[in-house]
Amino acid sequence: MQAVATPIDPATEHPLVLVTWRDAFFDFERGADDRDRTDYLVRTVGFLVRRGPRFVTLAQEVLPDGEGYRAVTHVPLPVVEHIQHLLASIDERG
């Protein structure tokens, strides 16, 4: 059975998460003897938009009235080390 991506409705609350993932790097100009970054862990915080079969998608901003997201990051699941939920809820009053 293949997993299906489940979008989170923008009108509902988005969990705030911290995703720790191994950086992927590719550069044609980089020499073979340059320092490799095989265990370079990156940490990204954002609103969880989607956790699908291929990517975890985070947004820095959730727009009002279901208009979508801004500053979106897609992290391939094979490089994800850990996903940590940071808050149970966000108080809109500040």
Backbone hydrogen bonds, N-H to C=O, Kabsch-Sander energy under -0.5 kcal/mol:
donor,donor_aa,acceptor,acceptor_aa,energy
8,I,49,V,-1.8
9,D,7,P,-0.5
12,T,9,D,-2.0
17,V,15,P,-0.5
17,V,46,G,-2.8
18,L,84,Q,-2.7
19,V,17,V,-0.5
19,V,44,T,-3.1
20,T,18,L,-0.5
20,T,82,H,-2.7
21,W,19,V,-0.5
21,W,42,V,-2.7
22,R,79,V,-2.7
23,D,40,Y,-2.8
30,R,27,D,-1.1
34,D,31,G,-1.3
40,Y,37,R,-1.0
41,L,39,D,-1.1
42,V,21,W,-3.4
44,T,19,V,-2.6
46,G,17,V,-2.0
47,F,59,A,-3.0
48,L,15,P,-2.9
49,V,47,F,-0.6
49,V,57,T,-2.9
50,R,57,T,-1.5
51,R,6,T,-0.6
52,G,55,F,-2.5
56,V,75,V,-2.5
57,T,50,R,-3.2
58,L,56,V,-0.5
58,L,73,T,-2.7
59,A,47,F,-2.0
60,Q,70,R,-1.2
60,Q,71,A,-1.2
61,E,70,R,-1.6
63,L,61,E,-0.5
63,L,68,G,-2.5
66,G,63,L,-0.6
67,E,64,P,-1.6
70,R,61,E,-1.9
73,T,58,L,-2.9
75,V,56,V,-3.0
75,V,73,T,-0.5
77,L,54,R,-2.4
79,V,76,P,-1.7
80,V,77,L,-1.4
81,E,20,T,-3.0
82,H,20,T,-1.8
84,Q,18,L,-2.8
86,L,16,L,-3.2
87,L,16,L,-0.8
92,E,90,I,-0.7
94,G,91,D,-1.6
